[in-house]
Amino acid sequence: MVRIRLTRLGRKGRPFYRIVAIDSRRSRGGAALCNLGFFDPIQKQYRVHLALFDKYLSTGAQMSDRVEAIYKKHLATME
């Protein structure tokens, strides 16, 4: 099953996350199928590539709770 979740980058004390589509059996830092955006909790910035996001959601991918919150927030700011 494909999951849309965060993978951690950045140094100690300065986290930075990529939003990725990845096989659910892979580890957090494993090879991703596709990069769908990023999330920076320090600067409160995020970017979501909606076309790719919708493609993976339509094929049955499931979002993690944190990614779902970021996605909903992004959709709310677009309206």
C-alpha distance (Angstrom), angle and dihedral (degrees) to the residues before:
residue distance angle dihedral
M1 . . .
V2 3.79 . .
R3 3.81 117.3 .
I4 3.76 129.2 -168.3
R5 3.78 107.2 -140.9
L6 3.78 145.4 138.2
T7 3.78 125.8 -83.0
R8 3.80 117.2 -162.3
L9 3.77 124.6 -122.1
G10 3.80 132.2 159.9
R11 3.75 132.0 68.3
K12 3.79 132.3 -67.1
G13 3.80 110.3 -60.4
R14 3.82 92.8 8.9
P15 3.81 107.1 77.0
F16 3.78 121.6 -172.4
Y17 3.78 122.6 -180.0
R18 3.78 135.6 -156.7
I19 3.78 119.3 -150.8
V20 3.79 105.1 -133.1
A21 3.78 141.4 173.7
I22 3.80 106.9 -128.8
D23 3.79 140.5 160.8
S24 3.81 107.6 -92.2
R25 3.81 91.9 -127.5
R26 3.80 93.5 60.6
S27 3.79 123.4 94.7
R28 3.79 122.7 -106.6
G29 3.79 91.8 -96.5
G30 3.81 95.9 39.5
A31 3.78 127.1 121.7
A32 3.80 110.6 -68.1
L33 3.80 126.4 -143.6
C34 3.79 93.5 -140.6
N35 3.80 140.2 -5.6
L36 3.83 108.8 -124.8
G37 3.80 101.8 177.3
F38 3.79 143.4 -60.1
F39 3.80 141.7 -94.0
D40 3.80 125.8 -154.5
P41 3.84 110.3 -169.8
I42 3.82 93.5 -175.1
Q43 3.82 95.8 58.6
K44 3.82 94.1 26.6
Q45 3.81 92.4 -123.6
Y46 3.77 130.1 139.5
R47 3.77 139.2 166.6
V48 3.79 126.8 -162.9
H49 3.81 125.2 -166.9
L50 3.81 97.2 -141.0
A51 3.81 98.7 -169.1
L52 3.81 92.7 57.1
F53 3.80 91.5 39.9
D54 3.81 91.6 55.0
K55 3.81 91.1 45.5
Y56 3.81 92.2 57.3
L57 3.81 93.5 41.7
S58 3.81 90.7 52.7
T59 3.81 90.7 53.9
G60 3.80 91.9 54.2
A61 3.80 104.8 -91.8
Q62 3.80 115.9 156.0
M63 3.80 125.3 -141.0
S64 3.77 126.8 -134.6
D65 3.81 116.2 -121.4
R66 3.81 94.5 -104.1
V67 3.81 93.6 47.5
E68 3.80 90.2 48.6
A69 3.82 89.8 54.9
I70 3.82 91.4 49.8
Y71 3.82 91.1 47.4
K72 3.82 93.0 50.5
K73 3.79 91.2 46.8
H74 3.81 90.1 51.2
L75 3.81 92.1 50.1
A76 3.82 90.9 48.6
T77 3.82 91.9 53.9
M78 3.80 91.1 51.0
E79 3.81 93.4 60.0
